[in-house]
């Protein structure tokens, strides 16, 4: 049914588009710019209209005009071009056909890296399916090139099947989602639809409209380094201050001890010497009040340390990154109901568990365009154990078609 889906996906993942958090440009890497130009060309070739590449923010946008006389709400589909902070050069996809659902899968020829059922029990869900894995040396890139391939293939299918009636559809492929800045410059005026979906979720059935609210804290500590032999009552060891500060935070409210709706403080980085040290935290919570309380707690700890020193030796740069999209989407749950019904029409059981993270939709929703997240099929993203089932990508592609079809029928 979707003969170009898998070849398209393989071509995409072999194109290196890793983003770079240290870059000051948008997009953060030239490979994303090159990939965007290829996607623009492909969108034109499959018959999309008004295709353009915004060089300022890196997004490629295209339109499939309405082919119905009905007054139908317009829909957008969005996916990101970049891959995560793991080797993405020389991606060499491996196919495991008719997987038995219980065997370990060797990735490299030496057998050093394996997908084991013990470590990855979700493998049992893929009995009889065709898996696409890595060769153990890179990530795969299903996050989010499966999403791009699914959107592109669904648009191609709709262009070639005009008997399927639909309203206006727009698509957007953007940069730098993995480093959290891609959607910052998204121009909603260039994407005039009533609502949208990111195709950036995991296994089949995921339908996500609740994310974390997120903040980042950057802490600098000024120590006082003297000879340890004469340090009593004089030395201020910046590293020890960092340890003491960290220990003031709730010790069980960390990623490795939380799940579901539980928030956390996550120490991302600690660098330094006795004379000076720096710390970076991310702060996450689904509940806005608890989120604000977490930020206030960190601010009060920093103030306590400075008060005890009698001077400012600990400085805090605290800033919000994104917010729980539910606060926007719950105002009109019809866009969730639409996907729920479309999934059930395809015998897919919806899974509406909260996202312990964020998506581009988190930011875009607060720009005035409600944008929940739908599964793209990948598992174990961001590393060498990533894989995706061909059948999962086919279901995601069919879901896009069913959503636009159902949206027209219900209008």
VOPAGU-2260 file (C-alpha; in pm, 1 decimal, decimal comma):
REM VOPAGU-2260
SITE   aa  ch    i         X         Y         Z
SITE  UNK   A    0       0,0       0,0       0,0
SITE  UNK   A    1     282,6     241,7      86,5
SITE  UNK   A    2     558,8     118,6    -142,9
SITE  UNK   A    3     778,7     425,1     -89,1
SITE  UNK   A    4     755,1     434,2     290,9
SITE  UNK   A    5    1045,6     207,6     386,4
SITE  UNK   A    6    1286,2     315,5     106,7
SITE  UNK   A    7    1209,7     675,6     196,4
SITE  UNK   A    8    1280,1     609,2     566,0
SITE  UNK   A    9    1608,0     429,8     489,4
SITE  UNK   A   10    1720,7     718,4     269,4
SITE  UNK   A   11    1638,8     967,6     544,3
SITE  UNK   A   12    1819,5     785,3     825,6
SITE  UNK   A   13    2132,1     749,1     613,3
SITE  UNK   A   14    2139,0    1128,6     586,2
SITE  UNK   A   15    2326,6    1266,2     887,5
SITE  UNK   A   16    2137,1    1552,3    1059,7
SITE  UNK   A   17    2259,3    1554,2    1419,4
SITE  UNK   A   18    2192,2    1884,6    1595,8
SITE  UNK   A   19    2453,2    2070,8    1801,8
SITE  UNK   A   20    2364,9    2231,7    2136,1
SITE  UNK   A   21    2681,7    2445,3    2129,3
SITE  UNK   A   22    2598,0    2606,7    1796,3
SITE  UNK   A   23    2479,6    2967,8    1775,7
SITE  UNK   A   24    2310,5    2927,1    1438,3
SITE  UNK   A   25    1960,4    2820,6    1331,0
SITE  UNK   A   26    1954,7    2543,6    1225,6
SITE  UNK   A   27    2241,1    2437,1    1447,2
SITE  UNK   A   28    2412,8    2225,9    1180,0
SITE  UNK   A   29    2459,1    2264,2     802,0
SITE  UNK   A   30    2349,6    1904,6     745,0
SITE  UNK   A   31    1997,7    1999,1     853,6
SITE  UNK   A   32    1992,2    2279,4     597,5
SITE  UNK   A   33    2096,2    2037,8     323,4
SITE  UNK   A   34    1831,7    1786,4     434,1
SITE  UNK   A   35    1563,8    2056,9     436,9
SITE  UNK   A   36    1642,6    2140,4      75,7
SITE  UNK   A   37    1606,8    1773,8     -18,5
SITE  UNK   A   38    1271,5    1753,8     159,7
SITE  UNK   A   39    1154,1    2068,7     -17,4
SITE  UNK   A   40    1238,7    1911,9    -352,0
SITE  UNK   A   41    1059,3    1590,0    -259,1
SITE  UNK   A   42     746,2    1772,7    -145,0
SITE  UNK   A   43     733,6    1946,4    -481,4
SITE  UNK   A   44     784,3    1615,6    -664,1
SITE  UNK   A   45     494,3    1440,6    -488,7
SITE  UNK   A   46     261,1    1725,2    -585,1
SITE  UNK   A   47     233,4    1947,0    -276,8
SITE  UNK   A   48     155,1    2317,8    -319,7
SITE  UNK   A   49     310,9    2637,7    -184,3
SITE  UNK   A   50     630,1    2459,5     -82,0
SITE  UNK   A   51     890,6    2684,8      75,7
SITE  UNK   A   52    1198,3    2670,1     296,6
SITE  UNK   A   53    1222,4    2942,9     560,0
SITE  UNK   A   54    1597,4    2991,4     585,8
SITE  UNK   A   55    1564,9    3198,9     903,4
SITE  UNK   A   56    1409,6    2927,6    1117,7
SITE  UNK   A   57    1496,2    2621,0     908,1
SITE  UNK   A   58    1139,0    2494,0     858,7
SITE  UNK   A   59    1016,5    2344,4     533,4
SITE  UNK   A   60     642,2    2398,3     486,7
SITE  UNK   A   61     396,5    2274,3     224,1
SITE  UNK   A   62      21,5    2263,5     162,8
SITE  UNK   A   63    -222,6    2009,1      28,3
SITE  UNK   A   64    -526,7    2218,7     -70,4
SITE  UNK   A   65    -877,1    2118,9      26,7
SITE  UNK   A   66   -1066,1    1906,3    -225,1
SITE  UNK   A   67   -1409,1    1926,1     -61,5
SITE  UNK   A   68   -1693,8    2176,5     -75,5
SITE  UNK   A   69   -1750,9    2138,3     298,2
SITE  UNK   A   70   -1632,6    2390,3     554,7
SITE  UNK   A   71   -1362,6    2170,4     711,2
SITE  UNK   A   72   -1113,8    2254,1     985,2
SITE  UNK   A   73    -758,4    2262,9     852,7
SITE  UNK   A   74    -493,3    2030,8     999,4
SITE  UNK   A   75    -114,2    2044,5    1023,7
SITE  UNK   A   76     135,7    1761,7    1064,8
SITE  UNK   A   77     483,8    1835,4    1199,8
SITE  UNK   A   78     805,4    1634,8    1242,6
SITE  UNK   A   79    1165,9    1724,5    1318,7
SITE  UNK   A   80    1473,2    1669,9    1103,7
SITE  UNK   A   81    1749,5    1646,7    1362,3
SITE  UNK   A   82    1872,4    1345,5    1554,8
SITE  UNK   A   83    1995,6    1328,2    1911,8
SITE  UNK   A   84    2337,7    1360,4    2073,1
SITE  UNK   A   85    2476,1    1021,0    1967,4
SITE  UNK   A   86    2682,3     907,5    1670,6
SITE  UNK   A   87    2471,2     953,4    1357,5
SITE  UNK   A   88    2739,2     918,3    1089,5
SITE  UNK   A   89    2724,9     604,7     877,5
SITE  UNK   A   90    2383,2     478,1     986,7
SITE  UNK   A   91    2355,3     124,4     851,7
SITE  UNK   A   92    2001,7      -9,2     909,5
SITE  UNK   A   93    1953,7    -382,6     963,5
SITE  UNK   A   94    1631,9    -572,4     886,8
SITE  UNK   A   95    1495,8    -848,4    1108,0
SITE  UNK   A   96    1206,4   -1007,2     922,4
SITE  UNK   A   97     931,2   -1210,7    1087,3
SITE  UNK   A   98    1077,9   -1153,8    1433,7
SITE  UNK   A   99     982,2   -1434,0    1673,6
SITE  UNK   A  100     918,5   -1203,9    1970,3
SITE  UNK   A  101    1153,7   -1383,6    2207,2
SITE  UNK   A  102    1505,1   -1399,8    2064,2
SITE  UNK   A  103    1785,5   -1157,6    2137,4
SITE  UNK   A  104    1894,6    -959,8    1830,7
SITE  UNK   A  105    2269,6    -911,6    1770,5
SITE  UNK   A  106    2343,5    -569,6    1622,2
SITE  UNK   A  107    2712,8    -578,8    1533,2
SITE  UNK   A  108    2906,3    -865,0    1373,9
SITE  UNK   A  109    3117,7    -914,3    1686,3
SITE  UNK   A  110    2808,8    -954,9    1903,5
SITE  UNK   A  111    2914,7    -685,9    2148,1
SITE  UNK   A  112    2579,0    -510,4    2131,7
SITE  UNK   A  113    2245,6    -690,8    2141,4
SITE  UNK   A  114    1879,8    -606,5    2170,3
SITE  UNK   A  115    1786,0    -841,6    2451,3
SITE  UNK   A  116    1435,1    -926,8    2562,9
SITE  UNK   A  117    1556,6    -897,4    2922,4
SITE  UNK   A  118    1663,0    -534,8    2879,9
SITE  UNK   A  119    1398,7    -441,7    2623,4
SITE  UNK   A  120    1081,9    -640,3    2703,3
SITE  UNK   A  121     876,5    -443,9    2447,9
SITE  UNK   A  122    1040,2    -662,6    2182,2
SITE  UNK   A  123     776,8    -922,7    2267,5
SITE  UNK   A  124     513,8    -690,5    2117,1
SITE  UNK   A  125     664,5    -730,2    1770,1
SITE  UNK   A  126     622,8   -1101,2    1705,5
SITE  UNK   A  127     580,3   -1166,6    1333,3
SITE  UNK   A  128     680,6    -813,1    1235,5
SITE  UNK   A  129     977,9    -668,3    1047,9
SITE  UNK   A  130    1212,9    -467,9    1268,0
SITE  UNK   A  131    1463,9    -210,6    1148,2
SITE  UNK   A  132    1760,0    -180,6    1388,0
SITE  UNK   A  133    2103,5     -22,2    1396,3
SITE  UNK   A  134    2433,7    -204,3    1344,4
SITE  UNK   A  135    2536,2    -108,9    1698,2
SITE  UNK   A  136    2766,0     180,2    1602,1
SITE  UNK   A  137    2507,9     460,0    1561,3
SITE  UNK   A  138    2156,9     556,4    1652,2
SITE  UNK   A  139    1888,8     477,6    1395,0
SITE  UNK   A  140    1716,1     813,1    1357,4
SITE  UNK   A  141    1356,7     689,9    1374,2
SITE  UNK   A  142    1323,8     986,8    1609,1
SITE  UNK   A  143    1200,5    1158,7    1405,1
SITE  UNK   A  144    1269,1    1045,3    1051,0
SITE  UNK   A  145     997,4     787,5    1086,8
SITE  UNK   A  146     763,3    1081,9    1145,1
SITE  UNK   A  147     890,1    1262,3     835,2
SITE  UNK   A  148     861,0     947,9     623,4
SITE  UNK   A  149     507,3     883,9     746,7
SITE  UNK   A  150     389,2    1238,0     679,0
SITE  UNK   A  151     554,6    1248,4     336,8
SITE  UNK   A  152     408,2     909,4     241,7
SITE  UNK   A  153      59,6    1000,8     366,0
SITE  UNK   A  154      66,8    1321,5     160,8
SITE  UNK   A  155     181,8    1129,1    -145,0
SITE  UNK   A  156    -104,2     882,9     -94,1
SITE  UNK   A  157    -362,8    1159,2     -60,7
SITE  UNK   A  158    -233,7    1336,7    -372,2
SITE  UNK   A  159    -263,9    1011,0    -564,9
SITE  UNK   A  160    -611,1     932,6    -426,0
SITE  UNK   A  161    -822,7    1245,5    -479,7
SITE  UNK   A  162   -1135,3    1040,6    -412,8
SITE  UNK   A  163   -1044,5    1075,0     -42,5
SITE  UNK   A  164   -1204,6    1404,7      53,5
SITE  UNK   A  165   -1024,0    1631,6     297,4
SITE  UNK   A  166    -983,7    1990,1     407,8
SITE  UNK   A  167    -665,3    2191,8     381,6
SITE  UNK   A  168    -361,8    2006,9     514,5
SITE  UNK   A  169     -23,4    2159,5     586,8
SITE  UNK   A  170     302,6    1990,9     677,9
SITE  UNK   A  171     616,1    2126,5     842,2
SITE  UNK   A  172     958,2    1971,8     893,5
SITE  UNK   A  173    1177,3    2162,0    1138,9
SITE  UNK   A  174    1524,9    2161,6    1294,6
SITE  UNK   A  175    1677,9    2128,7    1639,6
SITE  UNK   A  176    1399,9    1964,1    1837,8
SITE  UNK   A  177    1651,9    1745,0    2019,0
SITE  UNK   A  178    1832,3    2045,8    2164,3
SITE  UNK   A  179    1506,9    2212,9    2263,7
SITE  UNK   A  180    1523,5    2523,2    2044,8
SITE  UNK   A  181    1374,1    2422,5    1709,9
SITE  UNK   A  182    1022,5    2545,2    1779,3
SITE  UNK   A  183    1137,1    2873,1    1934,0
SITE  UNK   A  184    1138,9    3041,7    1594,1
SITE  UNK   A  185     843,7    2855,8    1442,1
SITE  UNK   A  186     623,7    3107,0    1260,4
SITE  UNK   A  187     258,8    3014,6    1318,7
SITE  UNK   A  188     151,6    3282,3    1070,7
SITE  UNK   A  189     323,3    3078,8     798,6
SITE  UNK   A  190     128,5    2772,5     913,5
SITE  UNK   A  191    -237,0    2887,3     915,8
SITE  UNK   A  192    -424,8    2576,5    1029,9
SITE  UNK   A  193    -683,2    2525,3    1302,9
SITE  UNK   A  194    -482,5    2259,2    1486,9
SITE  UNK   A  195    -183,1    2034,2    1430,2
SITE  UNK   A  196     -12,5    1715,8    1541,7
SITE  UNK   A  197     353,2    1632,0    1583,3
SITE  UNK   A  198     433,5    1280,6    1460,8
SITE  UNK   A  199     706,9    1230,9    1717,4
SITE  UNK   A  200     585,0     972,7    1967,4
SITE  UNK   A  201     701,8     620,3    2041,1
SITE  UNK   A  202     516,4     288,8    2007,5
SITE  UNK   A  203     184,8     239,4    1829,7
SITE  UNK   A  204    -109,2     394,5    2012,4
SITE  UNK   A  205      64,0     684,4    2183,0
SITE  UNK   A  206    -155,6     995,7    2186,0
SITE  UNK   A  207      -0,4    1259,1    2405,5
SITE  UNK   A  208    -141,3    1590,6    2518,0
SITE  UNK   A  209      19,3    1617,9    2861,6
SITE  UNK   A  210     386,7    1706,0    2890,4
SITE  UNK   A  211     616,0    1832,7    3159,0
SITE  UNK   A  212     652,6    2199,1    3231,3
SITE  UNK   A  213    1024,8    2255,2    3210,4
SITE  UNK   A  214    1294,5    2488,1    3338,6
SITE  UNK   A  215    1673,1    2492,1    3340,9
SITE  UNK   A  216    1896,8    2619,3    3619,1
SITE  UNK   A  217    2257,8    2722,9    3568,9
SITE  UNK   A  218    2448,7    2772,0    3893,5
SITE  UNK   A  219    2793,0    2929,1    3935,7
SITE  UNK   A  220    2984,9    2897,2    4262,2
SITE  UNK   A  221    3278,2    3119,2    4358,6
SITE  UNK   A  222    3510,6    2943,7    4597,6
SITE  UNK   A  223    3818,5    3057,3    4791,9
SITE  UNK   A  224    4113,2    2827,8    4738,5
SITE  UNK   A  225    4403,2    2830,5    4983,3
SITE  UNK   A  226    4665,2    2572,7    5075,4
SITE  UNK   A  227    4483,6    2279,3    5241,1
SITE  UNK   A  228    4742,4    2277,3    5520,1
SITE  UNK   A  229    4628,2    2619,5    5638,8
SITE  UNK   A  230    4270,3    2609,3    5514,4
SITE  UNK   A  231    4081,1    2600,1    5841,1
SITE  UNK   A  232    3815,2    2873,6    5862,5
SITE  UNK   A  233    3942,9    3021,8    5536,3
SITE  UNK   A  234    3892,0    2786,3    5244,2
SITE  UNK   A  235    3559,3    2779,0    5062,0
SITE  UNK   A  236    3571,9    2470,2    4843,3
SITE  UNK   A  237    3338,0    2536,4    4549,9
SITE  UNK   A  238    3302,8    2164,4    4484,2
SITE  UNK   A  239    3196,0    2098,5    4842,5
SITE  UNK   A  240    2946,9    2384,8    4819,9
SITE  UNK   A  241    2804,6    2221,2    4507,7
SITE  UNK   A  242    2768,2    1889,8    4691,3
SITE  UNK   A  243    2604,4    2057,3    4989,6
SITE  UNK   A  244    2365,7    2248,8    4764,9
SITE  UNK   A  245    2267,3    1934,2    4578,0
SITE  UNK   A  246    2202,1    1753,6    4905,7
SITE  UNK   A  247    1953,4    2024,2    5004,5
SITE  UNK   A  248    1723,6    1913,0    4724,5
SITE  UNK   A  249    1473,8    1627,1    4778,5
SITE  UNK   A  250    1684,5    1316,1    4732,0
SITE  UNK   A  251    1401,9    1097,6    4601,5
SITE  UNK   A  252    1276,9    1351,6    4347,7
SITE  UNK   A  253    1518,1    1254,6    4072,4
SITE  UNK   A  254    1452,1    1085,2    3734,7
SITE  UNK   A  255    1570,9     743,7    3849,1
SITE  UNK   A  256    1319,0     739,5    4134,7
SITE  UNK   A  257    1010,1     891,4    3972,1
SITE  UNK   A  258     752,7     804,7    3707,3
SITE  UNK   A  259     402,6     895,7    3587,9
SITE  UNK   A  260     306,6    1244,1    3700,1
SITE  UNK   A  261     596,3    1275,8    3948,0
SITE  UNK   A  262     834,4    1563,9    3883,5
SITE  UNK   A  263    1205,3    1589,0    3953,3
SITE  UNK   A  264    1530,5    1781,7    3977,5
SITE  UNK   A  265    1795,7    1639,2    3744,5
SITE  UNK   A  266    2162,2    1732,0    3781,0
SITE  UNK   A  267    2283,8    1737,5    3421,9
SITE  UNK   A  268    2637,4    1861,9    3473,0
SITE  UNK   A  269    2885,9    1941,1    3750,3
SITE  UNK   A  270    3226,0    2088,2    3666,3
SITE  UNK   A  271    3485,9    2263,4    3870,2
SITE  UNK   A  272    3782,1    2286,7    4103,6
SITE  UNK   A  273    3793,9    2416,7    4462,0
SITE  UNK   A  274    3820,8    2774,4    4334,9
SITE  UNK   A  275    3506,9    2767,8    4118,1
SITE  UNK   A  276    3234,7    2528,4    4006,5
SITE  UNK   A  277    2931,5    2521,8    3782,2
SITE  UNK   A  278    2615,1    2309,0    3795,4
SITE  UNK   A  279    2330,7    2262,3    3548,5
SITE  UNK   A  280    1988,7    2127,5    3644,5
SITE  UNK   A  281    1669,8    2062,9    3456,7
SITE  UNK   A  282    1347,5    2093,9    3656,4
SITE  UNK   A  283    1034,8    1908,2    3548,2
SITE  UNK   A  284     674,4    1872,7    3668,4
SITE  UNK   A  285     332,6    1821,2    3510,8
SITE  UNK   A  286     152,8    2033,5    3770,9
SITE  UNK   A  287     211,9    2408,8    3727,3
SITE  UNK   A  288     192,4    2487,1    4100,3
SITE  UNK   A  289     440,7    2213,6    4185,3
SITE  UNK   A  290     661,3    2331,4    3899,5
SITE  UNK   A  291     669,7    2685,3    4037,0
SITE  UNK   A  292     732,5    2547,4    4387,4
SITE  UNK   A  293    1035,8    2355,6    4261,0
SITE  UNK   A  294    1185,5    2670,9    4113,7
SITE  UNK   A  295    1113,9    2862,8    4434,5
SITE  UNK   A  296    1282,3    2592,5    4641,9
SITE  UNK   A  297    1601,9    2616,3    4439,0
SITE  UNK   A  298    1598,6    2994,0    4462,6
SITE  UNK   A  299    1555,4    2975,8    4841,1
SITE  UNK   A  300    1846,0    2730,8    4874,3
SITE  UNK   A  301    2075,1    2960,8    4677,1
SITE  UNK   A  302    1966,2    3255,3    4894,7
SITE  UNK   A  303    2031,7    3053,3    5209,9
SITE  UNK   A  304    2388,1    2977,4    5099,5
SITE  UNK   A  305    2459,8    3340,4    5012,8
SITE  UNK   A  306    2311,4    3456,1    5343,4
SITE  UNK   A  307    2536,7    3215,0    5529,1
SITE  UNK   A  308    2841,8    3340,2    5337,6
SITE  UNK   A  309    2741,1    3701,2    5398,6
SITE  UNK   A  310    2802,8    3769,8    5032,2
SITE  UNK   A  311    2693,3    3639,3    4692,6
SITE  UNK   A  312    2912,5    3342,7    4609,7
SITE  UNK   A  313    2640,3    3136,2    4446,5
SITE  UNK   A  314    2466,2    3280,7    4140,7
SITE  UNK   A  315    2159,3    3129,9    3973,2
SITE  UNK   A  316    2036,1    3170,4    3617,0
SITE  UNK   A  317    1691,4    3008,6    3611,5
SITE  UNK   A  318    1470,6    3012,7    3301,0
SITE  UNK   A  319    1160,2    2834,0    3172,7
SITE  UNK   A  320    1186,6    2614,3    2864,2
SITE  UNK   A  321     829,8    2500,9    2789,5
SITE  UNK   A  322     498,1    2430,3    2960,5
SITE  UNK   A  323     249,7    2145,4    2986,7
SITE  UNK   A  324      50,7    2158,7    2662,2
SITE  UNK   A  325    -257,4    2021,8    2839,3
SITE  UNK   A  326    -332,8    2372,7    2967,6
SITE  UNK   A  327    -398,6    2473,0    2605,1
SITE  UNK   A  328    -540,2    2154,1    2456,4
SITE  UNK   A  329    -795,6    2077,9    2729,0
SITE  UNK   A  330    -986,8    2388,9    2616,9
SITE  UNK   A  331   -1092,4    2193,2    2306,4
SITE  UNK   A  332   -1055,8    1818,3    2342,5
SITE  UNK   A  333   -1220,8    1755,6    2004,7
SITE  UNK   A  334    -876,5    1730,5    1842,9
SITE  UNK   A  335    -793,0    1446,1    2082,9
SITE  UNK   A  336   -1131,3    1281,1    2027,0
SITE  UNK   A  337   -1067,6    1293,1    1652,5
SITE  UNK   A  338    -744,5    1093,8    1682,8
SITE  UNK   A  339    -899,5     858,1    1937,0
SITE  UNK   A  340   -1179,1     771,6    1694,1
SITE  UNK   A  341    -939,0     744,4    1399,8
SITE  UNK   A  342    -719,6     503,1    1594,4
SITE  UNK   A  343   -1014,5     286,3    1692,2
SITE  UNK   A  344   -1128,0     278,4    1328,8
SITE  UNK   A  345    -789,8     120,2    1253,7
SITE  UNK   A  346    -807,6    -119,4    1551,5
SITE  UNK   A  347    -539,3      73,8    1738,2
SITE  UNK   A  348    -586,0     109,1    2113,4
SITE  UNK   A  349    -508,8     469,8    2218,6
SITE  UNK   A  350    -254,1     517,9    2495,5
SITE  UNK   A  351    -293,6     861,9    2653,8
SITE  UNK   A  352     -21,3     840,9    2917,7
SITE  UNK   A  353     153,7    1170,4    3002,4
SITE  UNK   A  354     483,8    1247,8    2832,6
SITE  UNK   A  355     777,4    1257,5    3071,3
SITE  UNK   A  356     939,0    1511,3    2846,4
SITE  UNK   A  357     832,6    1766,2    2591,1
SITE  UNK   A  358     780,1    1798,3    2217,3
SITE  UNK   A  359     785,8    2082,6    1968,7
SITE  UNK   A  360     411,5    2082,6    2025,9
SITE  UNK   A  361     468,9    2198,1    2383,1
SITE  UNK   A  362     595,0    2533,3    2256,0
SITE  UNK   A  363     379,4    2556,2    1945,0
SITE  UNK   A  364      63,6    2503,1    2150,9
SITE  UNK   A  365     150,4    2813,5    2353,6
SITE  UNK   A  366     197,4    3006,5    2029,8
SITE  UNK   A  367    -176,4    2964,2    1970,9
SITE  UNK   A  368    -174,8    2645,0    1765,5
SITE  UNK   A  369    -288,3    2340,4    1969,6
SITE  UNK   A  370     -45,0    2061,7    1879,7
SITE  UNK   A  371     -64,9    1726,3    2059,0
SITE  UNK   A  372     170,6    1439,4    1977,8
SITE  UNK   A  373     104,0    1110,0    1796,2
SITE  UNK   A  374     312,4     792,9    1776,5
SITE  UNK   A  375     572,2     755,8    1501,7
SITE  UNK   A  376     667,0     401,4    1601,6
SITE  UNK   A  377    1023,9     412,0    1730,7
SITE  UNK   A  378    1155,6     243,5    2045,2
SITE  UNK   A  379    1468,9     307,4    2254,3
SITE  UNK   A  380    1536,1     642,0    2091,3
SITE  UNK   A  381    1864,8     834,2    2110,5
SITE  UNK   A  382    2108,5     543,3    2105,3
SITE  UNK   A  383    2243,3     227,8    1947,7
SITE  UNK   A  384    1948,9      16,6    2069,5
SITE  UNK   A  385    1691,6     214,6    1874,9
SITE  UNK   A  386    1456,7      25,4    1645,0
SITE  UNK   A  387    1126,0      62,8    1464,5
SITE  UNK   A  388     886,5    -187,3    1310,3
SITE  UNK   A  389     781,8    -145,5     948,7
SITE  UNK   A  390     426,5    -223,9    1056,3
SITE  UNK   A  391     434,0      59,7    1311,2
SITE  UNK   A  392     527,4     312,4    1044,3
SITE  UNK   A  393     255,5     177,8     816,9
SITE  UNK   A  394      -2,0     220,4    1094,0
SITE  UNK   A  395     112,9     577,6    1160,3
SITE  UNK   A  396      83,0     658,0     789,6
SITE  UNK   A  397    -265,4     508,5     776,3
SITE  UNK   A  398    -359,3     705,3    1085,8
SITE  UNK   A  399    -268,2    1035,6     920,3
SITE  UNK   A  400    -490,0     946,0     623,9
SITE  UNK   A  401    -773,2     835,3     853,1
SITE  UNK   A  402    -754,7    1156,3    1059,8
SITE  UNK   A  403    -793,7    1384,2     758,7
SITE  UNK   A  404   -1063,3    1160,8     610,9
SITE  UNK   A  405   -1260,1    1146,0     935,8
SITE  UNK   A  406   -1220,4    1519,3     991,8
SITE  UNK   A  407   -1391,5    1584,0     658,1
SITE  UNK   A  408   -1667,6    1328,9     718,4
SITE  UNK   A  409   -1755,4    1477,2    1058,9
SITE  UNK   A  410   -1772,3    1834,3     926,3
